[in-house]
Amino acid sequence: MATVLLAILGVSAFVSLFLCWAFSSNTVELRRMQIILGTQQQNRSRIVGLLNESAEFAKRNPKIEPVLQPFGYRRAGTNATGANTPSR
């Protein structure tokens, strides 16, 4: 009887050690991923700010619009097909 209890105690000790190691490694990975996510969110907000500033600049200088078009910028009121553009 004592041998069975001792075996159960040993197994539970190993399981506890494994769960403690898994928790610690997952916590470290979570912190690392949170840092990466924060950096990506910061970069995204900077890029959006730059794109908004470029859009404001495009209102004064329309020559920059071809540079902004690959990033999905379209000036409000413009038709993508160009059907409403006056002929010269």
N, C-alpha and C positions, 0 to 999 in steps of 0.2 A: 504494500500500500504506500509506504513512504517512497519507494522507488518511482512509482507512477506519479506521485505528487511532485517529486523532484524533477522528473522529466517534463512535466507540464510547466513547472516554474522556469526551466531552462528554455523551453520553446517560447514561452511568453516573453522572456527576457530578450531573445533574439528578434522576435517580432517587434517588440518595443524599440529596439535599436534600429531596425530597418525603417520603421515608421518615423522615427526621429531624424534619421539621415535623409529620408525622402522629403520630409517637411522642410528641413534646412536647405536642401538643394533646390527645391521648388521656390522657396522664399528668395534665394539669391537670384534665380532666373527671373522671377517676377520683378525684382528691383531693377535688374539689367534691362528688361523689356520696357519698364516704365520710363527709364531714362531715354531709350531709343524712341519711344512713342512721343515723349515730350519734345525731343529734338525734331522729329518729323512734323509735329504740329507747329512748332515755332518756324520751321522752314516754310511750311505751307502758308502760314499767315504772312510771312515776309513776301512770298511770291504773289499772293493775292493783293497785297498792298502795292507791290510794284506794278502789277497788271492794272489795278485801278488808277494808279497815278499815270501810267502810260495811256490809259483810256481818256483821262482828262486832258493829257497833252495832245492826244489825237483830235480832240475837238478844236484845238487851235491850229494844229498842223496836220492835215489829213494825209500827208505823204507817208506817215508812219503806219498807216493802216495795213499795208501789205506785210509789214514785219509782224504785226499783231495777229493776223488772220490764222496762222498755224496754231495759235494758242486758243482759238475759239472766240476771238473778239470780233463782234460785229457792231457797228454803230447803230444806235437806235434809229428806226425809221428807214433803214436801208433794206433793199430787197436782195436776197442772196442770188437770185437768178439774173439780176441786172435788167429786167424787163422795163422798169420805170425810169431808166437813166435816159436823159435827153441826148439825142444825137447831135453831133456838131458838124 
